[in-house]
Amino acid sequence: MQSVPKYYIVESKALPEVFVKVAMAKWLLENGDVQTINEAVKKMGISRSAFYKYRDSILSVHDVLRGRVLSFRMLLRDAVGVLASILCIFAKYGANILSLHQALPESGYASIHVSVDTTCMSISAEGLLRAFAETEGVCKAEILAG
């Protein structure tokens, strides 16, 4: 059984040095200061294997603050196809779902939390909210973070 990843916000000085260097190497690549992973790891003084080992486990708070990750909370009617309609809206506009949690329905309603990567999104966050509001079975939709 695969374990669910847990994330924490930790001040960089509390992290092992290699994590900070991997994060900086990613930043150098994203901002165009270097063109290749080889250049980035050389500049940061880490091995390529360390970079590849940790790169997907490190997410900068700046990525979230830049709006690349949005978290939504929604209240849906407990009816066949409502959740599928929501997922289709995310797919239609290029939002990549990072996590999804649906609580067990109570009194005919289910609460969901969805976090998405907005890098390839072709609509604003407000546009997504409007699309959700127009979807049958969606009682409430709001942005929690992003």
Helices and strands as residue ranges (DSSP letters): G 12-14, H 17-30, H 37-44, H 48-54, G 55-57, H 61-65, E 69-77, H 82-92, E 96-102, E 109-117, H 125-133, E 138-145
